[in-house]
Amino acid sequence: MALRAKKPALIVTFDTTTAAMAMERFCAEQGLPGRLIPVPREITAGCGLAWMAPPEEEERLTRAGQAAGLLWSAMHRMEI
């Protein structure tokens, strides 16, 4: 069995599940890329969910999320 190649990703972590779900709903409504994933074990986060998106979308997600009043605890760039 071949291992999957790791790719760069933007990982957005949240303090609460409610905040993670709000991000999912907002991004779906706005057509923004990404999906909810379990928090990678390399990261410590307040809830068990994170938003994963292409790293080149960081600025767009940040601007849109701030304008919508979304709350997140951190953004990480990592290979996943």
Backbone as a ProteinNet text record, in pm:
[ID]
protein_1_A
[PRIMARY]
MALRAKKPALIVTFDTTTAAMAMERFCAEQGLPGRLIPVPREITAGCGLAWMAPPEEEERLTRAGQAAGLLWSAMHRMEI
[TERTIARY]
84.7	0	89.2	67.1	146.7	93.4	184.5	144.1	103.3	4.9	-39.1	61.6	90.5	184.1	120.1	199.1	148.5	144.8	44.2	29.1	17.8	60.7	45.3	-102.8	-132.9	-271.2	-273.3	-381.6	-409.9	-505.8	-468.4	-551.8	-597.1	-728.1	-786.6	-845.5	-800.6	-850.4	-947.2	-1029.6	-1137.6	-1138.9	-1190.7	-1205.4	-1331.4	-1430.5	-1557.2	-1605.6	-1682.3	-1743.6	-1840.7	-1909.1	-2003	-1931.9	-1812.1	-1735.7	-1693.3	-1655.2	-1616.1	-1735.3	-1851.3	-1972	-2013.8	-1994	-2025.5	-1935.7	-1808.7	-1715.6	-1761.8	-1800	-1845.9	-1967.7	-2064	-2187	-2155.5	-2073	-2037.7	-1966.6	-1868.1	-1790.8	-1879.6	-1971.6	-2064	-2151.3	-2202.9	-2289.1	-2213.8	-2086.8	-2006.7	-1927.6	-1934.8	-1858.6	-1708.5	-1668.8	-1526.4	-1477.5	-1352.8	-1302	-1269.2	-1273.2	-1230.4	-1332.1	-1293.9	-1384.2	-1341.5	-1435.9	-1405.1	-1330.5	-1228.7	-1151.8	-1126.1	-1090.1	-1042.7	-911.9	-888.7	-765.6	-646.4	-548.8	-428.7	-359.8	-303.1	-245.3	-124.8	-65.3	47.7	3.2	-127.2	-182.1	-267.2	-256.3	-343.9	-451.8	-576.9	-686.6	-796.2	-879.8	-985.2	-1095	-1125.7	-1227	-1163.1	-1229.8	-1170.4	-1180.7	-1235.3	-1254.7	-1167.5	-1128.1	-1050	-1100.6	-1076.4	-1111.8	-984.1	-987.5	-871.6	-903.7	-812.6	-830.4	-694.8	-694.7	-566.6	-496	-364.2	-293.2	-302.9	-318.9	-329	-460.9	-553.4	-681.7	-680.6	-565.9	-560	-610.9	-561.9	-602.2	-752.3	-803.5	-946.4	-1032.9	-995.9	-1072.5	-1066	-948.2	-932.4	-1021.2	-1012.6	-1093.2	-1242.4	-1287.7	-1430.9	-1477.2	-1396.6	-1433.4	-1440.5	-1345.4	-1347.9	-1468.2	-1497.9	-1613.2	-1743.4	-1748.8	-1869.6	-1872.9	-1765	-1760	-1731.4	-1671	-1636.9	-1519.3	-1517	-1410.7	-1330.7	-1198.2	-1109.9	-994.3	-925.8	-816.2	-682.4	-658.2	-530	-540	-443.9	-428.6	-287	-277.8	-149	-129.1	-6.4	29.2	110.2	67.7	139.4	119.2	201.4	186.9	92.5	-7.1	-106.1	-145.6
-118.3	0	124.7	212.2	334.6	441.5	517.2	629.1	746.7	818.1	937.6	1049	1121.9	1234.3	1346.6	1405.9	1518.6	1643.4	1728.2	1853.4	1968.2	2088.1	2203.2	2231.8	2270.3	2302	2414.2	2488.5	2588.4	2522.2	2518.2	2457.6	2568.3	2585.7	2688	2615.6	2652.6	2588.6	2681	2619.5	2690.4	2652.6	2744.3	2716.9	2635.8	2647.4	2577.5	2508.3	2403.6	2334.2	2427.3	2512.3	2607.3	2698.9	2745.5	2832.1	2756	2629.7	2548.1	2527.8	2500.6	2480.1	2609.6	2723.9	2852.8	2875.8	2838.5	2851.9	2763.8	2640.7	2548.9	2605.6	2653.1	2708.6	2832.9	2922.6	3045.8	3015.6	2928.2	2896.5	2830.7	2745.6	2682.9	2789.4	2880.9	2988.2	3080.6	3107.8	3202.1	3135.9	3004.2	2932.8	2934.5	2943.8	2944.6	2800.8	2773.3	2636.6	2586.8	2456.3	2392.5	2293.9	2228.6	2132.8	2113.2	2068	2037.6	1905.1	1900.5	1778.8	1767.6	1648.5	1639.6	1718.3	1781.4	1858.2	1763	1797.3	1713.3	1702.7	1587.1	1567.3	1656.9	1716.3	1808	1942	1966.8	2095.2	2072.4	2163.2	2161.3	2266.7	2225.9	2320.8	2294.9	2396.7	2389.7	2290.8	2270.8	2172.4	2074.2	1968.5	1863.4	1883.2	1998	2022.9	2136.9	2126.2	2231.6	2246.7	2362.3	2387.5	2373.6	2291.7	2274.7	2334.6	2418.9	2485.5	2497.2	2526.6	2550.1	2670.6	2663.2	2772.6	2905.7	2902.7	3028.1	3101.8	3039.7	3102.7	3173.4	3175.7	3232.1	3375.6	3460.1	3601.1	3617.5	3547	3556.8	3504.8	3390.7	3337	3430.3	3487.3	3578.7	3701.5	3764.2	3885.1	3855.7	3750.7	3717.1	3677.9	3598.8	3556	3670.8	3761.9	3878.4	3966.6	3987.2	4069.9	4008.2	3874.7	3805.7	3785.8	3824.7	3811.9	3669.9	3586.9	3451	3453.5	3356.7	3347.9	3220.1	3230.8	3114.6	3142.4	3036.1	3057.7	3076.3	3003.2	3015.3	2961.7	3003.3	2949.1	2892.7	2772.6	2703.3	2662.2	2674.3	2619.3	2494.1	2382.8	2258.2	2161.8	2058.8	1952.3	1849.9	1811.9	1716	1614.4
0	0	0	-95.2	-106.9	-12.3	45	129.8	43.8	90.9	20.4	39.8	-66.2	-57.2	24.9	112.4	192.2	106.2	133	59.2	158.6	118.3	207.4	232.8	356.1	391.2	494.1	491.8	594.3	692.1	819	922.2	1016.8	1027.6	1114.5	1236	1355.8	1476.7	1550.9	1634.6	1703.7	1851.1	1932.9	2075.2	2103.7	2015.7	2039.4	1911.9	1931.1	1818	1746.3	1820.9	1761.7	1661.5	1695.9	1605.6	1480.5	1496.5	1381.2	1287.3	1344.7	1263.8	1193.5	1259.4	1197.9	1076.2	1087	974.2	857.8	889.1	784.6	712	788	730.5	646.1	700.3	629.6	497.8	503.4	381.4	275.7	317.1	221.9	155.7	236.3	183.3	88.5	118.8	40.3	-72.7	-82.3	-184.9	-160.3	-33	2	18.8	-17.9	-16	124.3	138.9	262.2	313.4	424.6	488.3	632.3	715.7	854.3	861.8	947.6	971.4	1121.1	1168.3	1306.7	1319.3	1432	1452.2	1440.1	1354.8	1345.1	1481.1	1512.6	1646.2	1673.4	1569.5	1590.6	1648.9	1649.4	1694.9	1819.7	1914.2	2030.5	2007.9	2019.9	1997.9	2099.9	2121.5	2221.5	2189.9	2063.5	2026.6	1929.9	1899.9	1818	1668.6	1625.5	1482.5	1432.4	1306.4	1240.4	1098.3	1039	899.3	817.8	713.8	626.9	491	442.4	313.9	245.2	115.7	47.8	111.1	130.6	197.2	123.9	-7	-82.4	-55.4	16.1	49	184.7	252.1	388	394.1	306.6	310.7	284.7	185.9	152.3	266.9	326.4	438.7	559.4	584.5	697.6	680.2	563.8	539.5	549.4	482.7	482.1	622.1	691.3	825.9	924.3	916.9	1005.9	976.4	849.3	811.4	861.9	868.7	913.5	1064.8	1133.4	1278.6	1326.6	1241.8	1282.7	1380	1470	1569.4	1549.7	1546.9	1543.4	1636.6	1676.6	1771.4	1701.3	1590.6	1521.7	1379.2	1297.1	1162.6	1153.7	1101.2	1089.2	944.5	896.8	764.9	792.9	733.3	756.3	641	636.9	538.8	597.7	520.7	573.2	468
[MASK]
++++++++++++++++++++++++++++++++++++++++++++++++++++++++++++++++++++++++++++++++

